Amino acid sequence: MITSTIKTSDIFKDLDSDDLQLIQNKAIKTVYLKDEVIFQQNDPGDQMYMVVQGVVEIWKSEGKILKGSRLARLEEGEIFGEMSLFDHKPRSASAVAAIENE
């Protein structure tokens, strides 16, 4: 399932099969339960993530409250957490596993 999601993701769609294989070889599948924190705002960032199944919400914390303002709701094939790879700054928001209830 990871391979098919990588191939159809907008960010990787123009890569050839060799490059896709390199990414696949680096990919690590991790399962998160509903409301489980994937990373928190201000954590160091050294990897990016892709939603393979389910929904991930991105939250901007307000003070000590983890879920302050929801910034995004991401679904299959969407990438998140990549900003820290480019700017080398701590995470600007938190990512939490969610289940579609709407």
C-alpha positions as a Markdown table, in Angstrom:
| # | Residue | x | y | z |
|---|---|---|---|---|
| 1 | Met | 0.0 | 0.0 | 0.0 |
| 2 | Ile | 2.9 | 2.4 | 0.7 |
| 3 | Thr | 4.3 | 1.9 | -2.8 |
| 4 | Ser | 1.0 | 2.7 | -4.5 |
| 5 | Thr | 0.5 | 5.8 | -2.4 |
| 6 | Ile | 4.0 | 7.0 | -3.1 |
| 7 | Lys | 3.5 | 6.6 | -6.8 |
| 8 | Thr | 0.2 | 8.5 | -6.8 |
| 9 | Ser | 1.3 | 11.4 | -4.5 |
| 10 | Asp | 1.6 | 14.7 | -6.3 |
| 11 | Ile | 5.1 | 15.4 | -4.8 |
| 12 | Phe | 6.5 | 12.2 | -6.3 |
| 13 | Lys | 4.4 | 11.8 | -9.5 |
| 14 | Asp | 7.2 | 12.9 | -11.9 |
| 15 | Leu | 9.9 | 10.6 | -10.5 |
| 16 | Asp | 11.0 | 7.6 | -12.5 |
| 17 | Ser | 10.8 | 4.0 | -11.2 |
| 18 | Asp | 14.4 | 4.0 | -9.9 |
| 19 | Asp | 13.8 | 7.2 | -7.8 |
| 20 | Leu | 10.5 | 5.8 | -6.5 |
| 21 | Gln | 12.3 | 2.7 | -5.5 |
| 22 | Leu | 14.9 | 4.7 | -3.5 |
| 23 | Ile | 12.1 | 6.5 | -1.7 |
| 24 | Gln | 10.3 | 3.2 | -1.0 |
| 25 | Asn | 13.5 | 1.7 | 0.4 |
| 26 | Lys | 13.7 | 4.6 | 2.9 |
| 27 | Ala | 10.0 | 4.6 | 3.9 |
| 28 | Ile | 9.0 | 3.3 | 7.3 |
| 29 | Lys | 5.4 | 2.3 | 7.9 |
| 30 | Thr | 4.1 | 3.4 | 11.3 |
| 31 | Val | 0.5 | 2.9 | 12.6 |
| 32 | Tyr | -1.0 | 5.6 | 14.8 |
| 33 | Leu | -4.2 | 5.3 | 16.8 |
| 34 | Lys | -7.0 | 7.9 | 16.9 |
| 35 | Asp | -5.8 | 11.0 | 18.8 |
| 36 | Glu | -2.2 | 9.7 | 19.0 |
| 37 | Val | 0.3 | 12.5 | 18.6 |
| 38 | Ile | 2.7 | 12.0 | 15.6 |
| 39 | Phe | 4.8 | 15.0 | 16.5 |
| 40 | Gln | 4.4 | 18.1 | 18.6 |
| 41 | Gln | 4.9 | 21.8 | 17.8 |
| 42 | Asn | 8.5 | 22.8 | 18.6 |
| 43 | Asp | 9.8 | 19.2 | 18.3 |
| 44 | Pro | 12.9 | 18.9 | 16.1 |
| 45 | Gly | 12.1 | 17.8 | 12.6 |
| 46 | Asp | 14.3 | 15.4 | 10.7 |
| 47 | Gln | 11.7 | 13.5 | 8.6 |
| 48 | Met | 8.6 | 14.0 | 6.6 |
| 49 | Tyr | 5.4 | 11.9 | 6.6 |
| 50 | Met | 2.8 | 10.7 | 4.1 |
| 51 | Val | -0.7 | 9.7 | 5.0 |
| 52 | Val | -1.2 | 6.2 | 3.6 |
| 53 | Gln | -4.5 | 5.4 | 5.3 |
| 54 | Gly | -6.8 | 7.4 | 7.5 |
| 55 | Val | -6.7 | 11.1 | 8.4 |
| 56 | Val | -4.1 | 13.4 | 10.0 |
| 57 | Glu | -4.9 | 16.8 | 11.5 |
| 58 | Ile | -2.3 | 19.6 | 11.8 |
| 59 | Trp | -2.8 | 21.8 | 14.9 |
| 60 | Lys | -1.3 | 25.0 | 16.0 |
| 61 | Ser | -0.9 | 24.9 | 19.8 |
| 62 | Glu | -1.9 | 27.8 | 22.0 |
| 63 | Gly | 0.0 | 27.9 | 25.2 |
| 64 | Lys | 0.0 | 24.5 | 26.8 |
| 65 | Ile | -3.1 | 23.3 | 24.8 |
| 66 | Leu | -2.1 | 20.8 | 22.2 |
| 67 | Lys | -5.1 | 21.3 | 20.0 |
| 68 | Gly | -5.5 | 25.0 | 19.7 |
| 69 | Ser | -6.4 | 25.8 | 16.0 |
| 70 | Arg | -6.8 | 23.2 | 13.4 |
| 71 | Leu | -4.7 | 24.2 | 10.3 |
| 72 | Ala | -5.3 | 21.2 | 8.0 |
| 73 | Arg | -6.9 | 17.9 | 7.6 |
| 74 | Leu | -4.9 | 15.5 | 5.5 |
| 75 | Glu | -5.9 | 12.4 | 3.7 |
| 76 | Glu | -4.3 | 9.5 | 1.7 |
| 77 | Gly | -1.3 | 10.6 | -0.4 |
| 78 | Glu | -0.8 | 13.9 | 1.3 |
| 79 | Ile | 2.6 | 14.9 | 2.7 |
| 80 | Phe | 3.3 | 16.7 | 6.0 |
| 81 | Gly | 6.2 | 17.6 | 8.2 |
| 82 | Glu | 8.4 | 18.5 | 5.3 |
| 83 | Met | 9.0 | 22.1 | 6.2 |
| 84 | Ser | 11.5 | 21.3 | 8.9 |
| 85 | Leu | 13.6 | 19.4 | 6.4 |
| 86 | Phe | 14.1 | 22.6 | 4.4 |
| 87 | Asp | 14.2 | 25.4 | 7.1 |
| 88 | His | 16.0 | 23.3 | 9.8 |
| 89 | Lys | 13.7 | 24.8 | 12.4 |
| 90 | Pro | 11.5 | 23.1 | 15.0 |
| 91 | Arg | 8.1 | 21.8 | 14.0 |
| 92 | Ser | 5.7 | 24.8 | 13.5 |
| 93 | Ala | 2.6 | 22.8 | 14.4 |
| 94 | Ser | 1.5 | 19.4 | 15.8 |
| 95 | Ala | 0.3 | 16.4 | 13.9 |
| 96 | Val | -2.4 | 14.1 | 15.4 |
| 97 | Ala | -3.9 | 10.9 | 14.0 |
| 98 | Ala | -7.7 | 11.4 | 13.4 |
| 99 | Ile | -10.7 | 9.4 | 12.1 |
| 100 | Glu | -13.1 | 10.8 | 9.6 |
| 101 | Asn | -16.4 | 11.3 | 11.5 |
| 102 | Glu | -18.0 | 13.9 | 9.2 |
